[in-house]
Amino acid sequence: MICAFELCTIERNSQELNNRICGHHRRQLCYRVDGFFIPAKAPEKAVVTMETRLYVGNLSKSTTQEELNTLFAQAGTVTAAEVVKDRRSDESRGFAFITMSMESEADKAISMFDTYSLSDHALKVSMAKPRN
């Protein structure tokens, strides 16, 4: 028998074969497939995040990330707030992206703040479209 992990040999009648543990890697659990030992790996825990990114348009040039963070925190947990700025002038381009921790909170934020008046500007809030 051959271990696919390090190509070391394992005798057929050995205790390692009965325990499905390769002799060369006593801590490595292996499975026998067509005369070869294939190392088994435990699946990693999947981290499922349902963060939702929102587009916020028609912002005042003076609107800050902190203001948006405070405003959208009324709808739920804000994980990120990013006011998009011009590269040359470092002035706001009039829109931002807000990341909410859950889709239900993002839906609540849209219903609360779409057409909301902030600094005499009616905000446009919608789900952000994916980048191409």
Buried (B, 14 or more C-beta within 10 A) or exposed (E): BEBBBEEBEBEEEEEBBEEBBBBBBEEBBBEBEEEBBBBEEEEEEEEEEEBBBBBBBBBBEEBBBEBBBEBBBEBBEBBEBBBEEEEEEEEBBBBBBBBBBBEEBBBBBBEBBBEBEBEEBEBBBEEBEEEE
